[in-house]
Amino acid sequence: MFTIEHDFDATVITLIDEADPGTRPLTEDVVILGFDDRVILEQMSDDGEEVVRITLSMHQLTELRLALNLPEGNYRIDKKV
C-alpha cells in the first residue's frame, strides 16, 4: 500500500509495508519526499530511536532509475550539453 500527498514544495509518497499475518516481519514505512532539486528517503531506524535519511540529487535519481534496468557492470551517464 502507498499514499501520495502534494504539499506546497514537495510530493510526499509513503510506502506502507503489508503482509499476511505470520508470513514475514514488517519493516517501517518509507517516506519519499520529492523536491525540484532532490529526493529524500526517510525510514525509522530498527530501534525506533531516530529517522534515517538519504538524500539523492536528481542526477543520482536518474542513475538509480537507469540502473534498475541494466545488467551488472560499470556505467557513466553522459550529460547532454
QUIHU-V771397 format. One record per pair of residues at least 24 apart in sequence whose ideal C-beta (glycine too) atoms are under 10 Angstrom apart, sorted by the first residue. I is the first residue (numbers start at 0). GAP is how many residues later the second one is. If there is no record, write none. Layout:
i,gap
I,GAP
I,GAP
This chain:
i,gap
0,28
1,27
1,28
1,30
2,26
2,28
3,28
3,30
5,28
6,26
6,27
6,28
8,24
8,25
8,26
8,27
9,24
9,25
9,26
9,28
9,29
9,30
10,24
10,28
11,28
11,30
12,26
12,28
13,28
14,26
14,28
27,24
31,24
33,24
33,27
38,25
